[in-house]
Amino acid sequence: MNIFEIYLDKIKSIISELQKDNKIIVPDNFNGINAEIPPPKFNCDISTNVAMVLSKINNKPPLELAEQLAPIIKDKDKLIETVTIAKPGFINIKFKKSFWANFTKEISENSETFGINQKEKKNNYLVEFVSANPTGPLHVGHCRGAILGDVISNILTFNNHKVTKEYYVNDYGNQIINFTKSVYFRIREITHKEPFPSDNEDLYPGDYLIDFAKNISSNSNLNFDNYDEISEKLTELSIEQALLLIKNNLNSLGINHDNFVSEKKIVLDKEVENVVQFLEKNKFVYKGKIKAPEGEDNNNWVEREQLLFKSTDFGDDKDRALQKSDGSWTYFASDVAYHKNKVDRKFDYLINILGADHAGYIKRISSSVEALSGEKDKLICKISQLVKLIKDNKPFKMSKRKGDYITVDDLIEEVGKDATRFIMLNRSSDAELDFDFDAVKEKSKDNPLYYVQYCYARISSVFRHINKDLNKKIETNNFNFEYSEDEIKILKKLSEWPKCIDISSTKLEPHRIPVYLYELASEFHSYWNLGKQQPEKRFINEQKEVPLDKLVFLKVISNVIKSGMDIVGVDTPSKM
């Protein structure tokens, strides 16, 4: 039950009727007219801008048009208590208490679908996220992007879209060659007591490679005397070890991908050659030269003729190279081939979750998808900004090359999966995030995860007291409910849940959900605490019973908390 959607439809119906009676002029569409959550100063339940949108076409000031529409809106609905007007022309609707009683019954009876946008067209999404090089464990930077991609997928799934979660394995190129050599030297360190060449900056020095080396050397029949003879097989085994570690990292976060797609396979299957042929056929490539990058040391830059993609035709700031001087394909070329692979699988939308260091990559890959599909908005890219770890008021430094960075497992061991997921998601992904180890362990209002979980636990305690199952549906048909202003304040917050889901889904902004849950929990805790001084506001009365209207009230709050936490991927403990 989305009351904002319901009343927007009612308002549209009213102005359509007025148009038929020649009392108002309405444009061909209703674009721009909304029914929104009002600011607190309006002291109402729904606010609409209909008068301001229709003002110009009717040649009337917004306030005058609002005065005309307000009494008509009120007369059309017996559940409306007042309709007021605020500058510059907002029409503000306040409901009777009976409305909120009906609302509570409705969402109690339809708890499984509350929040889902039933009218929205259902689409097929491919969400690609993490896609870290298979050269070691996932670190904190990967962690935020992983959670972002997973929760976006959960939101879309909750809204009944079809979602495929995918990991693109960058198992081709120089970084893989260096990674394989690093594993080889660790094996030689074990088998031949040779020191690891730590002065070689191209190698990966992390201790996790020792485990890889032990597993490979003890479980394979390879002869490690000659690198060249075993490099291909060793690469395969090393990537296998790295992917196993990455999957375990992701699993500890509660994340599982549907697909793992290999860059190497795409190259070997000649998908790069095929996509270049496709681009050539459609005249999207040409032979040309790229100017030296601005603002960099370009003394050694040599302009040479290359095969270039016309990305500027699709909004990029310059054309992009598809082939290196030695004839091998660029990383961009194989990425274009991968996205052709995506396009060919006929998804409605492609979503890429990218790290902060890939922000400059968006235009070029978006331009390629437009060229490949003919659809400008088919690819949606979301950036996961940097995470700063703080402990004892001091920042952690991370360095992958030195091998002393903070891994996902380190983070989970320190604060747990729930805190990691909730706090990583608690701020917009395009803003940097401070992750304070000490703050997320606090049992107070300042720890949003604790505060939301404590809300659910408090509700659970009431149900335990009367030996009721919190998960069992409550029959409400034959009962009349009446709620106080304090309770209606919370019910109003519950009414915003479908709006929260809708915006989170359409804008792909999952941080809105933990923010909403914290606000809901705060409203609930404030009301709970009133009962300490006001016995009439306690949920358990003097007869040690919970009235049915209070029970349903608690149940609908718990339903939304549970639904939101499931989307975020966080537990709702019944005791704390």
N, C-alpha and C positions, 0 to 999 in steps of 0.2 A: 504494500500500500504506500504509494508515493503521493503524499498529499499535495505536494507542489505541482506534480504532473496533473493530478486530478483537477485541481483548481485552475490551472492554466487552461485545461480543456474547457472548463465551465466558463471562464472569461471569454475564450474564443467563441464559444457557442452564443453567449450573450451579445457580443458585438456583431456576430453574424445575423442574429435576429433583428437587431437594431438597424442593420444595413438593409434588410428586406423591407423594413417599415420606413426607409429613407430618413432615419433619424441620425445616422452617422455614416461617414464614408470610411470604408475599409480597403486597404491595398490588396492586390492580387494574392499576396501571401502574408503570413503572420510573422515574418522574420523580425527579430528584435524584441518581440513581446515576451516577457518572462514572468514567472512567479517564483520569488526567491526567499531565502532566509533573511529576515529583516535585522537590521542592527538593533541592539538593546534599547536605544533611545526612542524607537518607534513604539515600543510596548504593544506589540501585536504578534501574530503567529505567521502570517504570510504578507509579503509586500509585492505589488505588481507595478510595472512601469507602463502599463497599457495606455494611459492618458498621454504620457510624454511621447510615445511612439506614434500615436495617431494625431497628435497635435497639429503638425504641419499640414497633412493632407486635408484636415478638417478646418484649417485656418482659424484655429481657436487656441488661446493660451492653455498650457497643460493643466493649470489649476482649475480653469473654467470647465474643461472637458472632464476632469476628475470629479468635480461637483455634479456633473450630469450623470456619470457612470456609477458613482458610489452608492446611491440609494437603490439603484436597479440591481446591483450585485447583492446587496443585503436582502432585498425582497425575494430574490431567487433561491435563497438557501436558509432554511429554518435553524440550521446549526450555527449560523453566524450571529455573534452577539453584537459586535459593532464594526462599522466600516468608517475609517477616518482618513484624512488627507494630510499629507506632509509635503512641504516644498521640496523640489520645484514642481511636483505633480504626482508623487507616489500615492497609490491607493493601498491602505493598510487594513488587513482583515484580522479580527480577533474572534476566536471561536468560543462557544458556550462550553461549560464543563461537560455537558452530555456528549459533545463531539469527542472529547478525549476519552470518555468511557467507551464509546463505540470504536474509537481508534485502537484502544488497548485490546478489546475483544478481537478485533479484526486481525491484528498482528500476532495475537496469541494463537488464533485458529490457523493462521497461515505462516507460521514461524519459519518453515523451510524455504519459502520463496520471498520472504520479506527482504527487500533491498535489491532484488534482481530486476533489471530493466526488461520487462516482458515485451515492450514494443520495439526495442532496438533490433535491427537486422543482425542475424547471427553470422559471423565471419569465421574464416579459417586463417589462423595466425601461425607463423613460424617465428619463434623467439630464439635468437642466437645469443648466448651469453657465456661469459668467462673466456673460453677460447685462448687460454694462456699457453705459451710455448710448452711442449711436453719435455721440459728439461729439469724439473724439480717440483717441490711442493708449492701449494698455493700460499701466497702471503696476504697480508691484510688488505693491500690494494685490490687484489682479486676478490677478496671476501665481500666487499661492499657491492661490487658489480654482480657477483653471483647471487646475492640476496635480492638485489634490485630486479634482476631478470626472473628469478624464481617467483617473487611476489607479484610482479606484473603478470606472469603466466597464471598465477592463482586467481587474481582479480578477474582476468578475462574468462577463465574457466568457471568461476563463480557466476559470471554473467552469461553463462551458457554458450560462450564461443568455443570453437574447437582450437586447441593449442598444441603445437609440437615444440618441445624444448630441444635445442641442438647445440652441440659443441663442435667447433671447427678446429681440428687438430693440425697445428702448423708443424708438420713433421717433414718438412722439405726446406733445404737451404743451408746457409753457412752455420747458423746457430745449432743445427742438428749435427753437422760435421764436428763442430767444437765440443758438443755435448758427448758424442760417441767417443771422441779422443779422451775426454775427461774420465769417462767410465773405464776406458782401456787402461789409463795410467793408474787408476785406483785398483784395478785388477792386478796389474803388474806390481803394485805396492804390496798386495796380499801374497801373490804367488812367487814373486822374485825379490821381495824386500827392497824394491827400487823406490827411492823417494819421489813423492808426487811433485811435478814441476810447478810449484806454487807461484813462481815468478812469471809464468806465462799468463798474461792478462786475458787471453782468449778462452781460457779454460774455466770450468765451473768448479770452484773449490769446496762447495758445501759438503758437510759430513754425511748428508743423506746419500751421497754417491757411494760411500763405503758399503752401505746396505745393498745398494744396487749391484755393486761389484761382487759382494759375497754371494748373493742370490744367483747371479749369472754364472760365476765361476764354478759354483757347486752343483748347478743344475743343467749345465750344457756340456757338450763334448768338444767344444772349440779348443783349438791350440792357440794360445795367446803369445806365441813367439813372434808372429808376423802380423802386424796390424792390417796391412793392405789385403791380406788373404781372407780376413774375417770381418772386415769393416761393415760390409753390407748386413751380414747376419747379426753382428754386434749392435748395429743401429736398431734393427728390428727388436732385439731383446731389451735394449736400453729404453726405447720408447714404451715398450710393453710395461716395464717396471715403473716408468714415470707416470703413465696413464693410470696404473693401478693405485699409485700413491695419490694422484689427483682425485680419482673417483672416491677413494677413502676420505680425503679431505672434504669433498663435497657431501658425501654421505653423513659425515659428522655434523654438517650444517643442515641436514635434512633435505638435501637437494639431489635429485636424480634426473639426468637427461634422457630423452627418448632416443636421440641419435648422436653418434660421434662420426663426423665426416673427415676423412683424411685428405689433406692437401696433396700429399705424395700420390695418392691414388688418382686424384683429379689430374695431376700432371701426367702420370704414366698412361692414363686412359685417353690422353690427347684431347682432353676437354679444353685446354688452353688454346691449342691450334684451332679447334672447332669454333670457339667463341671469337677468335680473331678473324676467322673466315666470315663469320656472321656479321661482324662489325664492318669488315671490308665490303661485303655484299651490299650493306646498307649505307656505305660511304661515310662511315663514322671514324675512319682512320686515314692517316696520310704519313708520308715521309717528311720529316722536318727537324728543326733544331730547337732546343730549349735553352733559353737564356739563363745565365748564372743566377742563383737565388740572391735576392736583395738582403743587405744587412749582414752578410757572412763573408768570411775570408775566401775570396774567389780567385786567388792567385794561381791556383792549380786547375781551375775549371777549364775544360776544353769543350767547346761547342762542337757537336758532331751530329750527323744526320741519324735520326732514330725513327722507329715506328711509333707514331703518336695517336692517342685517342682524342677525339674532338670534344673533350669534356666542357670546354667553354661554350659549346652550343647548348649545354644543359645547365648553365649557371655557375660552373666552376671558374676560378680566377685564372687558370692556365691549363693548357692541354697536357696530358700525362703520358709518360713513356710506358710502352708495353714490352719493349725488348731492350736488353743491355747490349753493349758494344761487342761482347763475345758471342752474341746470338742467343743467349739464354733469356728466359722470360723474367720480367721483373716480378716482385711480390704483388704489385698491383694487378698484373696480368692474370696471375693465378687466382687472385681474389675476385676479379671480374668473372673468371670461369666458374668459380664457386657460386657467385650470385646468379649466373645464368642457370646453373644447376637448381638453385632455389626457385627462380622464376618458372622454370620448366615443370616444377612440381605443383604449380597452379594454386599457390596460396593467395588469399585475398590481400594480406599484408605481411610484410617482412619487417621484423623488429630486430635491430642490432643494439646490444648493450656494449658500449665502448669505454675504455679507460680514459682518464684525463689526458694522457699523452697521445690519444688518437683523435682529439677534437678537430685537428686540421685535416683529418682524413675523410670527414663526413661528406663534403661537397663532391669529392672525386668519386666516391663509391655510390653516392646518390645519383650522380650524373650517369654512371654506367648502368644502374638499374633502370633509370628512365629510358635510356637508349635501348636496353634489352627488352623491356616490357611495353614501352609506349605509355606508361603511366607515371606521372610525376610524383604522386603521393604514395606509391607502393611501398617504398622503403622509409621506415621511421627509425631514426637513431637517437638513443638516449645516452648521455654522458654520465659516468659515475666518477664524481670528483674525488680528490685525495682524502685520505684519512690520516689524522694526526693522533698517535697514541700517546697518552699521558698517564704517568704513574708517579705517585709521590711528588706531584707538581712538576715533574720533569719529563720532557719528550723522549721517546724512543727514536733512535736512528735506524733506518733500514738500508741495507746494502746487499743486493742479490749477489754481486760479484764477490764480496767478502764472505758471503755465506752465513752472516749473522743477523739476517732479517727475521722479523716476527712472522711465524707461519699461522695459518688458520688453526691448526691443532694447538699451537701455543696459546692463542686467544681463547679458544674454547676451554682448554684446560684451566685457564685463569678465571674466566667469568661464566662459562657455560654457553650452550647453544642458544637458549632463549634470549639472554641478555645481548648476545652478539647480533642476532637477527633483529630484535626490536630496536636497539639503539642505532644500529647501522641504517635503519630505515626511518628513523625519527626526524630526519631533516631532508629537505629536497635534495635529490641526487646531484643537482648542478651546483650545489654549494659545498665547500669543504666542511669536513666533520671532525670535531674533537671528540675522541673516544677516551674518556677518563675511567681507568680501571677502578679507582676507588669509588667514584660516584655511582657506578652501575651495581655496586655491592650494597649500597645503602638501603635500609628498610624504612623509607620515608617517602613523602610526597615528591621529593626532589628526584627520585628514581622512578621514571614513568612506567617501566615494566612492572616493578613491585606494586605500584599504586593500582594498576589495572588488574593484575592478578589478585591482589588483595580484595578488590571489589567483588570478583567472582567468588572468592573464598568466603567472604562475608555472607553473600547470598546463599551459598551452599550450606553454611552453618545453620541458617534459619530452617532450611528444608530438612537437615539432619535432626534438628530439635523436635520436629513434629513427625519424624519418620516418613517423609515424603521423598519420592524420587525426583530429583531436579530435572532429569531428562525425559520424564513422562509428561505427556500432553495433559492439560487441565481443561475440563469441560466448562464452558462459560455461558452457554446459550440461555439458560433459564435464570440468570442472575443479573441484577442491576448494580452497576458500579458507580461510585462517586469518588472523585479524587480532589485533594486539597490543592491550593495554589503551589505549594512546595513540590508536590508530586507531579503536577502538570508541567512544571518547569523541566523536570526530568523527561517526561513524555514528549515535550517539544524537542528535546535533544534527540530522543529516539526517532522522531519523525524526520530528522535530518540524515539518518543512515542511508536511505536510498539515494539521496542527493550526493552523499560522500562517495558511495560506490560508483555512481554515474560519472562524476567528475574524475575520480581515480582511474576509471576504465577508459574514458574518452581521451583524457589528457596523458594517460600513462604516468600518473603521479601517485605511487603507492604510499608515500610518506603521509598523505592525508589520513590514512586509516589509523596508524598508531596515534596521531595527533587527535583525531576524533575520539578514539577509545579513552585516551587520557582525560579529555574534556568531559566525557560521559561519566567516567569513574569519579572525577572530581565533584560533579554534581551529586552523584550518589553518596559519596562519603560525607559531603556537607549535610545532606538530609539525614543520613544515619546518625551523625553526631548530634543532631538536634534532639534525638531521643534520650540523650544522657540527662538533659534537664527537663524535657517535656515528655512525660510518659505516654501521652496520647499519640505521639509520633513514632513510638516503638512498633516494630513489626510484630513482635510477640506480645499479646495483651496480658492482662492480669490473670486470665484464666489459662495461661500458657498455651494459647491458640493463636493461629494466624488467620485473620479474616480472608475470605476468598479474594476480594478485590486487591488486598495487599499481596496475597500469594501470586496472583496473576501479574501484578505490577513487578514483583521481583523476577518472575519467570521471564517476562519479555526483555527485561534488562539483561539477564544472564544469557538469553538467546543471542542478543546482538553482540555482547562481549565475546561469547564463544565463537560466533560466526566470524567476527573480525580477527580474533586471535588465530583461528584456523587459517585464514587468508595470509596472515603475517607468518604463519608457521611456528607459532609459539604455544606452549601448553597453558591450560587453565586448571591449575591445581585446586582441589576442593578444600584443602587445608593448607595453612601457612603458619 
